[in-house]
Amino acid sequence: MNLPNKLTMFRIVLIPFYTILLCIPSNNSLTILGTKVSVLYLIATIIFIVASLTDFLDGQIARKNNLVTNFGKFADPLADKLLVITAFIFLTVNKSIPAWAFAIIVWRELAVTGLRLLLANHGEVVAAAMPGKIKTFSQMIAIIFLNLNNIGFAAINFPFAQIVFYIAVFFTIYSGVEYFYKNRSVFADSF
């Protein structure tokens, strides 16, 4: 197994630890940048950040060193979706984000995954376009700040986390529509 695939597997292994930390009830908190933050959520968020960084690194290493594999093409986006959806489940349960927005995110991820599988059957691989990259980046930033109670911005009453989250929702919809529009020809061949 090459290094990018090891990083992808490491990201997948981190997800249960992230999940467990979010499940443990705790009254221990710290005040950081004027914001009260749960110690366990802080540790979970650090794990999330590390996992998110492996997402960036594995792709860079794979492309730069010509280490792109079929396993990586399948496992990397799967790992990303598992990580992000896990985070959004907890944020929805905690009422940090609305359920309708979470539903849109899940619908888009499943629909684009289905489209990628359909395209793969036709011998095509869909690379992530810029709107999809913006979607992923804004989702990850939103998750970090939502997990940490809008750290750094709560003290000045600026809803940074929510703004970034709704930017992520916008790019979730936009990039999903773009994927389907650019690849609409595959549906003509399928019916």
Secondary structure, 3 states (H helix, E strand, C coil): CCHHHHHHHHHHHHHHHHHHHHHCCCCCEEEECCEEEEHHHHHHHHHHHHHHHHHHHHHHHHHHCCCCCHHHHHHHHHHHHHHHHHHHHHHHHCCCCCHHHHHHHHHHHHHHHHHHHHHHHCCCCCCCCHHHHHHHHHHHHHHHHHHCCCCCCHHHCCCHHHHHHHHHHHHHHHHHHHHHHHCCHHHHHHC
